[in-house]
Amino acid sequence: MMTAMFGAVESGVIYAIMALGVYLSFRVLDFPDLTVDGSFVTGGAVASIMIVNGSDPFLATIAALFAGFLAGCMTGILHTKGGINPLLSGILMMIALYSINLRIMGKPNVPLLAEETVMTKIDNWFASDWSILLFMLVVTLIIKFITDLFLKTEVGLSLRAVGDNEGMVRSFSANTGWMKVLGLGLSNALVAFSGALVAQYNGFNDVGMGIGMIVIGLASVIIGEAVIGHSSIARATLAVVVGAVLYRMIVTLALRIEFLDTGDMKLITAIIVIIALVLPKILDRQKAAKRKKKRLQQLGGGVDA
């Protein structure tokens, strides 16, 4: 049990980078970007094929980041320059990336167990059971802090403004289209970077491993915000990281239930997201009803007096 939970925390920290990418598109830009399901695999595809061909795994992982950036920019261009609906532009790019990923990999699955990866290098350097977890925690926190700083810059504030009120930003003659392209590029760069690390962590890259990534990312964001809150940028990004870890732990615990197996993971994910979305609204309604009842009692008491 402890081994399973340790693995859940370890993988959760890696998936947190993907969740930060989803946060940028979903929360900051208010853009429902389904490119994530494709760009996650693109990151793994680029990294795995470069590693198999003898490239340094760290260089391959950085290359995956740039590949994801290009994929996100293409989605943004389809929407802003092509005038395609945000949801549809993400779906189109996701579908296109499936074939592109197959082209990059040359086959549906690329094994990495016999190759030197970032994970094997870290194990060799530190020779500890905690080495991968601690290293990935440092990397994830660095990305979190860079994201915090970026969103407080002039460009970052412009991105946030486009997500909050695009019409107002456009009225100041700002180029909201290119801001969206940049935001989606950065979002998918993080997603692809996470995909490259996950592929190396799992020891393989599969063309179908990106299915449902957008839902996992959303689950991480929603769970984290429910637990930590999102009153500031720093708190919101911390919530995303914590949410990603909590999500993996919840899934691990759910799979311990006797009648569930690994094939039910997508169903579990959907149920977690539904609960995370519905439960806060139910609690808010109950709190509102209690406040209303209290006010009525106070008014009734005042009238009697």
C-alpha positions as CSV (number, residue, x, y, z in Angstrom):
1,M,0.0,0.0,0.0
2,M,2.8,2.4,1.0
3,T,4.7,1.6,-2.2
4,A,1.6,2.3,-4.3
5,M,1.0,5.7,-2.5
6,F,4.7,6.6,-3.0
7,G,4.4,5.9,-6.7
8,A,1.2,8.0,-6.8
9,V,2.9,11.0,-5.2
10,E,5.9,10.5,-7.6
11,S,3.8,10.4,-10.7
12,G,1.5,13.1,-9.4
13,V,4.4,15.6,-9.2
14,I,5.3,14.9,-12.8
15,Y,1.6,15.2,-14.0
16,A,1.5,18.5,-12.0
17,I,3.5,20.1,-14.8
18,M,0.8,19.1,-17.3
19,A,-1.9,20.4,-14.9
20,L,-0.1,23.8,-14.8
21,G,-0.4,23.9,-18.6
22,V,-4.1,23.2,-18.4
23,Y,-4.4,25.9,-15.8
24,L,-2.9,28.4,-18.2
25,S,-5.4,27.6,-20.9
26,F,-8.5,26.8,-18.8
27,R,-8.3,29.3,-16.0
28,V,-6.0,32.1,-17.3
29,L,-7.1,32.3,-20.9
30,D,-10.6,30.8,-20.4
31,F,-10.0,28.6,-23.4
32,P,-11.2,24.9,-23.5
33,D,-8.1,23.5,-25.2
34,L,-8.5,19.9,-26.2
35,T,-5.0,20.0,-27.9
36,V,-3.7,18.7,-24.6
37,D,-4.7,15.1,-25.4
38,G,-2.5,15.3,-28.5
39,S,0.4,17.5,-27.3
40,F,1.0,15.3,-24.2
41,V,1.8,12.4,-26.6
42,T,3.7,14.7,-28.9
43,G,6.1,15.5,-26.1
44,G,6.6,11.8,-25.3
45,A,7.0,11.0,-29.0
46,V,9.7,13.6,-29.7
47,A,11.6,12.7,-26.5
48,S,11.4,9.0,-26.9
49,I,12.4,8.9,-30.6
50,M,15.3,11.2,-30.0
51,I,16.5,9.1,-27.0
52,V,16.2,5.9,-29.1
53,N,18.3,7.6,-31.8
54,G,21.1,8.4,-29.3
55,S,20.3,11.9,-28.2
56,D,20.9,13.2,-24.6
57,P,17.7,12.6,-22.7
58,F,17.7,16.1,-21.2
59,L,18.1,17.7,-24.6
60,A,15.3,15.4,-25.9
61,T,13.0,16.6,-23.1
62,I,13.7,20.2,-23.9
63,A,13.0,19.5,-27.6
64,A,9.6,18.0,-26.5
65,L,8.8,21.3,-24.8
66,F,9.3,23.3,-28.1
67,A,7.3,20.7,-30.0
68,G,4.4,21.3,-27.6
69,F,4.8,25.0,-28.0
70,L,4.4,24.7,-31.8
71,A,1.3,22.5,-31.4
72,G,-0.3,25.0,-29.0
73,C,0.5,27.9,-31.3
74,M,-1.2,26.1,-34.2
75,T,-4.4,25.7,-32.2
76,G,-4.2,29.4,-31.4
77,I,-3.7,30.3,-35.1
78,L,-6.6,28.1,-36.2
79,H,-8.9,30.0,-33.7
80,T,-7.6,33.6,-34.1
81,K,-6.7,33.7,-37.8
82,G,-8.9,30.9,-39.1
83,G,-11.9,32.1,-37.1
84,I,-12.6,28.5,-35.9
85,N,-14.6,28.0,-32.6
86,P,-12.1,27.5,-29.6
87,L,-13.4,24.0,-28.8
88,L,-13.4,22.9,-32.4
89,S,-9.9,24.3,-33.1
90,G,-8.6,22.2,-30.2
91,I,-10.4,19.1,-31.4
92,L,-9.0,19.5,-34.9
93,M,-5.4,19.9,-33.6
94,M,-5.9,16.9,-31.3
95,I,-7.0,14.8,-34.2
96,A,-4.1,16.0,-36.4
97,L,-1.6,15.3,-33.7
98,Y,-2.6,11.7,-33.5
99,S,-1.3,11.1,-37.1
100,I,1.7,13.4,-36.5
101,N,2.6,11.5,-33.4
102,L,2.4,8.2,-35.3
103,R,4.7,9.7,-38.0
104,I,7.2,10.9,-35.4
105,M,7.2,7.5,-33.6
106,G,7.0,5.3,-36.7
107,K,4.9,2.8,-34.7
108,P,2.2,2.9,-32.0
109,N,4.6,2.2,-29.1
110,V,8.2,3.1,-28.4
111,P,9.9,1.2,-25.5
112,L,12.5,3.0,-23.5
113,L,13.3,0.4,-20.8
114,A,16.7,-0.4,-22.5
115,E,17.6,3.3,-23.1
116,E,19.2,5.9,-20.9
117,T,16.6,8.4,-19.8
118,V,16.3,11.3,-17.5
119,M,15.0,9.0,-14.8
120,T,17.8,6.5,-15.1
121,K,20.4,9.3,-15.0
122,I,18.8,10.7,-11.8
123,D,18.9,7.2,-10.3
124,N,22.5,6.7,-11.2
125,W,23.5,10.1,-9.8
126,F,21.8,9.9,-6.4
127,A,21.2,6.1,-6.0
128,S,18.2,6.6,-3.7
129,D,14.5,5.6,-3.7
130,W,13.7,9.3,-3.2
131,S,15.9,10.7,-5.9
132,I,13.2,10.9,-8.7
133,L,10.6,12.3,-6.4
134,L,12.9,15.0,-5.0
135,F,14.3,15.9,-8.4
136,M,10.9,16.2,-10.0
137,L,9.5,18.1,-7.0
138,V,12.3,20.7,-7.5
139,V,11.7,20.9,-11.3
140,T,7.9,21.2,-10.8
141,L,8.3,23.9,-8.1
142,I,10.7,25.8,-10.3
143,I,8.2,25.8,-13.2
144,K,5.5,26.8,-10.7
145,F,7.5,29.9,-9.5
146,I,8.5,30.8,-13.1
147,T,4.8,30.7,-14.0
148,D,3.9,32.9,-11.0
149,L,6.6,35.4,-12.1
150,F,5.5,35.3,-15.7
151,L,1.8,36.0,-14.9
152,K,2.9,39.1,-13.0
153,T,4.8,40.6,-15.9
154,E,3.2,42.9,-18.5
155,V,2.7,40.1,-20.9
156,G,1.3,37.8,-18.2
157,L,-1.1,40.5,-17.0
158,S,-2.2,41.0,-20.7
159,L,-2.9,37.2,-20.9
160,R,-5.0,37.3,-17.8
161,A,-6.8,40.3,-19.0
162,V,-7.6,38.6,-22.3
163,G,-9.1,35.7,-20.4
164,D,-11.1,37.9,-18.1
165,N,-12.5,40.4,-20.6
166,E,-11.2,40.1,-24.2
167,G,-13.6,42.8,-25.5
168,M,-12.1,45.4,-23.1
169,V,-8.6,44.5,-24.0
170,R,-9.4,44.8,-27.7
171,S,-10.9,48.2,-27.1
172,F,-7.4,49.4,-26.0
173,S,-6.2,48.3,-29.5
174,A,-4.3,45.4,-28.1
175,N,-3.6,42.3,-30.3
176,T,-5.6,39.7,-28.3
177,G,-5.2,37.1,-31.1
178,W,-1.4,36.9,-30.7
179,M,-1.8,36.9,-26.9
180,K,-4.0,33.8,-27.2
181,V,-1.5,32.1,-29.6
182,L,1.3,32.8,-27.1
183,G,-0.8,31.6,-24.1
184,L,-1.8,28.3,-25.8
185,G,1.8,27.8,-27.0
186,L,3.1,28.1,-23.4
187,S,0.3,25.9,-22.1
188,N,1.0,23.0,-24.5
189,A,4.7,23.4,-24.0
190,L,4.3,22.5,-20.4
191,V,1.9,19.7,-21.3
192,A,4.4,18.2,-23.8
193,F,7.3,18.6,-21.3
194,S,5.2,16.6,-18.8
195,G,4.4,14.0,-21.5
196,A,8.1,13.6,-22.2
197,L,8.9,13.0,-18.5
198,V,5.9,10.7,-18.1
199,A,7.1,8.6,-21.0
200,Q,10.6,8.3,-19.5
201,Y,9.1,7.5,-16.1
202,N,6.9,4.8,-17.5
203,G,9.6,3.4,-19.7
204,F,7.6,3.7,-23.0
205,N,5.6,6.1,-25.1
206,D,2.3,5.0,-26.5
207,V,0.2,6.9,-29.1
208,G,-2.9,6.4,-27.0
209,M,-1.6,7.5,-23.6
210,G,-2.9,11.1,-24.0
211,I,-6.6,10.1,-24.1
212,G,-8.3,11.9,-21.3
213,M,-5.4,14.2,-20.3
214,I,-7.5,17.3,-20.4
215,V,-9.9,15.7,-17.9
216,I,-7.0,14.7,-15.6
217,G,-5.7,18.3,-15.8
218,L,-9.1,19.8,-15.1
219,A,-9.5,17.4,-12.1
220,S,-6.2,18.5,-10.7
221,V,-7.1,22.2,-11.1
222,I,-10.6,21.7,-9.5
223,I,-9.5,19.5,-6.7
224,G,-6.6,21.8,-5.8
225,E,-8.7,24.9,-5.9
226,A,-11.3,23.2,-3.6
227,V,-8.6,22.3,-1.1
228,I,-6.1,25.2,-1.3
229,G,-8.2,28.0,-2.8
230,H,-7.2,30.4,-5.6
231,S,-7.2,33.9,-4.1
232,S,-3.8,34.7,-5.7
233,I,-1.7,33.5,-8.6
234,A,0.9,31.9,-6.3
235,R,-1.9,30.1,-4.3
236,A,-3.7,29.0,-7.5
237,T,-0.6,27.4,-9.0
238,L,0.3,25.8,-5.7
239,A,-3.3,24.4,-5.7
240,V,-2.8,22.9,-9.1
241,V,0.4,21.1,-8.0
242,V,-1.3,19.8,-4.8
243,G,-4.4,18.9,-6.8
244,A,-2.4,16.8,-9.3
245,V,-0.8,14.8,-6.4
246,L,-4.1,14.4,-4.6
247,Y,-5.8,13.2,-7.8
248,R,-3.2,10.4,-8.3
249,M,-3.6,9.4,-4.7
250,I,-7.4,9.3,-5.0
251,V,-7.1,7.1,-8.1
252,T,-4.6,4.8,-6.4
253,L,-6.9,4.4,-3.4
254,A,-9.9,3.8,-5.7
255,L,-8.1,1.1,-7.6
256,R,-7.6,-0.7,-4.3
257,I,-11.4,-1.3,-4.2
258,E,-11.9,-5.0,-5.1
259,F,-14.4,-4.7,-8.0
260,L,-12.4,-2.0,-9.8
261,D,-9.3,-2.6,-12.1
262,T,-6.9,-0.4,-14.1
263,G,-9.4,-0.4,-17.1
264,D,-11.7,1.7,-14.9
265,M,-9.3,4.6,-14.5
266,K,-11.1,6.9,-17.0
267,L,-14.4,6.2,-15.3
268,I,-12.8,7.0,-11.9
269,T,-11.4,10.2,-13.4
270,A,-14.8,11.2,-14.7
271,I,-16.5,10.5,-11.3
272,I,-13.8,12.5,-9.5
273,V,-14.3,15.5,-11.8
274,I,-18.1,15.3,-11.4
275,I,-17.8,15.2,-7.6
276,A,-15.3,18.0,-7.6
277,L,-17.6,20.2,-9.8
278,V,-20.9,19.3,-8.2
279,L,-20.0,19.1,-4.5
280,P,-18.8,22.8,-4.0
281,K,-22.1,24.0,-5.6
282,I,-24.2,21.8,-3.3
283,L,-22.2,23.1,-0.3
284,D,-22.6,26.7,-1.5
285,R,-26.4,26.3,-1.9
286,Q,-26.6,24.8,1.6
287,K,-24.6,27.7,3.1
288,A,-26.8,30.2,1.2
289,A,-29.9,28.5,2.5
290,K,-28.6,28.6,6.1
291,R,-27.7,32.3,5.8
292,K,-31.2,33.0,4.4
293,K,-32.8,31.1,7.2
294,K,-30.8,33.0,9.8
295,R,-31.7,36.3,8.3
296,L,-35.4,35.4,8.3
297,Q,-35.1,34.4,11.9
298,Q,-33.4,37.7,12.8
299,L,-36.1,39.6,10.9
300,G,-38.9,37.6,12.6
301,G,-37.3,38.3,16.0
302,G,-37.1,42.0,15.2
303,V,-40.8,42.2,14.2
304,D,-41.9,40.4,17.4
305,A,-39.9,42.9,19.5
